[in-house]
């Protein structure tokens, strides 16, 4: 049975979550984070998706993004996923799935929820006890959004 198409309205922000299969690590080195970040930038630009907030944890990813074209987020996530899994499997001499099924997404329609979501995403490393201050976690949009760093 075919999958139902996702609701993907242009101009409406979405919260995207993608987890490692069985919550296993999907980033094990700094190079993994760098590779994923680069491809995310490339595919976001290619498919016209604005990325507002993000965090890359060791076993999952959160993105807050807005599509500017029809089906843009799906295309971005599919391309990113394929590229990253090929890289990860080659690098770590493994095969098979890396992600736990399709990414999860939900529309963000209320402005107050949007602000809560920024905080939720960027404070994820603090809640996971990885750092005591979100500015200390490199793989998050916190430094750009809160501190104005490039």
C-alpha angles and dihedrals in degrees: 000000000000120000118256113251116254123248100251109165116182114250097016115115118237134200109224124195125183121179133195114253109274085000089288121157115278094177117048103157140030088252089061091056091046093050093048092047092051094049092045089055092047096048094042088056094043094050096035100244120152113219111209104169134004144167129188111205122184093261106022147023133224122197131179107199145153124218118223094188134045113276090001099137093049091050092046094049094044093051093043093048094050093047095046096045091051089051094045095047092047094045095048096035094239138123138210135047124344101178128063098244123292121347117266119238138180131183118247108214105154118075094216090053090051091059091046089051092054088055094044093052098043095043093051094102090051093051089048089054092239092124135004094222125038092224088067093062111087099194098066138080090238095100092051097042100038103028102028095237119154 
